[in-house]
Amino acid sequence: MTKKPFQTALFNVVEKPIIVDGLEVPSRKAIVRVDNGNVLSIVSNKYVPVDNAKVLETFTQIAEEAKVEWRPGDAYFVHGGVKTTMEIIFPQHVFEPKKGDIAEMRAWLTNGFSGSAAKLEMGFFRFICSNGAILGRKDMCIRYIHMGKVKERLAEEFKLYLGSRLGEAKHLAETLTHGNFDSQEQVRAIIEKTQVVGSKMKREVTAEWEKQQKSLSAWILYNVFTYVLSHVVKGNIERRMWQMKQLTNEATKWAAYRG
């Protein structure tokens, strides 16, 4: 995963034939970056690529129709642009899970050149420690059929999605800040059974939790996980977002603990 300025995500692509031993390969073509000539994918001739700039333009139209203010963040690249994730910041959508712990809503708009739909995933960036995000359990697909055909219905869907993610994140944070586990053994069992990270990272989670005096607070355990995902785990942003969503799924089950 490579992190770069937002504008670098707006590269163009072209379609080129595939030539082997002087003969053109039938029914297949290459998707190539214009700026550096790198081949991003080999696809069917029926596939129609959509530039990142077009995906962003579509999102911009949706946001304008929904009257939602946003600004660009960073851009992340997988394999030189085979997939690109553009960070979207919503400065007017913030909340404070605990005093001094401010979270700002952000989205990650991902586009690739493998034929799938572009998708938008929402979360909250926590300023207190640059500590990852509270991610929702569902993403919003912006299918290619929508490109250049933004309608009021899609903008309304986006507003509902935005509101839903905001409500979900607030509810989860409130639940976790008031939740406590019964014992340290219970916390250790949760770490051991988690599907968010593998065995090596579970040891990192345990070590970070021990630095927090083996707290029984559900909010602190959540912060321990997000710290490890943000500062220790290595991998592309798509993998990290999957882990954040998995953590959200697991953390919602912690609501049953009220020590």
C-alpha angles and dihedrals in degrees: 000000000000122000116210141156115293096248092060088070092068097080122142127237133205134199118240134181120249113238121195120178089344094307127108114238107238122234093007135091140174126245107216133188110240096210098056107010094239118153109237100182147345110232145165117283087242093062116103113201120218117209119235088241090060091049090050091047089054092050090048091054091049092050092047092049089049091046092234118151117223142163133199123264126178132322125229126200131202116201093349096307105326080126124016127192119198118199115225120196124205104198094183094056108075137133137182115231090184132004109288093008103107122183124196123202115246135172133207114216110199127193130173142173101241100091100264126125121269109250139203122213123189131211144142125258112215113217097195093081106357081254113167123258148287100243127198121238095240133050130209116241118216100198121209091245086071094058109120091356103085111165133187090255092061091048090050090050089053092051090051090047091049092049092046094052091046092052093044093051093047092049093049093047092048091049093049095046089056096041127097130179122233097237146353088255089060091054091048090051091052091051092047094050098043119122092197095089139011130251096280094051091045086064089052090050091050092048092050091047090052088054086060090061090260089287119199092213114120090210092055091048089051090050090050091055094047091048091055092045092049101040109021111029115082123209144095122302093252090060091045092051089051089053092049091052091048089051090052090052092051095041092056087064091056087071088088090068112089107161 
